[in-house]
Amino acid sequence: MDAVFLTFILMLSIFLGFELITKVPATLHTPLMSGANAISGITVVGAIGLAGTGQQDLSNWLGAAAVALASINVVGGYMVTDRMLAMFKKREG
């Protein structure tokens, strides 16, 4: 029963995320990227807590993988945001 419920939640979140992202105008992508980076930062903190339990089981490995993937997402997101904001700066000279 729990697996069916969790699968339903996963499918619902995938559908909702796809619908939201496809309807966002291009001018809002940079602010939304910054918000997504903040959420990924929270994910990193939670994943560190999960990975640092000191137990050698599946949750430890999943926590370490979550730390790695969320960190990649945060760094990549900030790089993209910085590059997009640089396009709006006035050029000198």
Sequence and secondary structure as in RCSB ss.txt:
>XXXX:A:sequence
MDAVFLTFILMLSIFLGFELITKVPATLHTPLMSGANAISGITVVGAIGLAGTGQQDLSNWLGAAAVALASINVV
GGYMVTDRMLAMFKKREG
>XXXX:A:secstr
 HHHHHHHHHHHHHHHHHHHHHTS GGGHHHHHHHHHHHHHHHHHHHHHHHTT   SHHHHHHHHHHHHHHHHHH
HHHHHHHHHHHTTS    
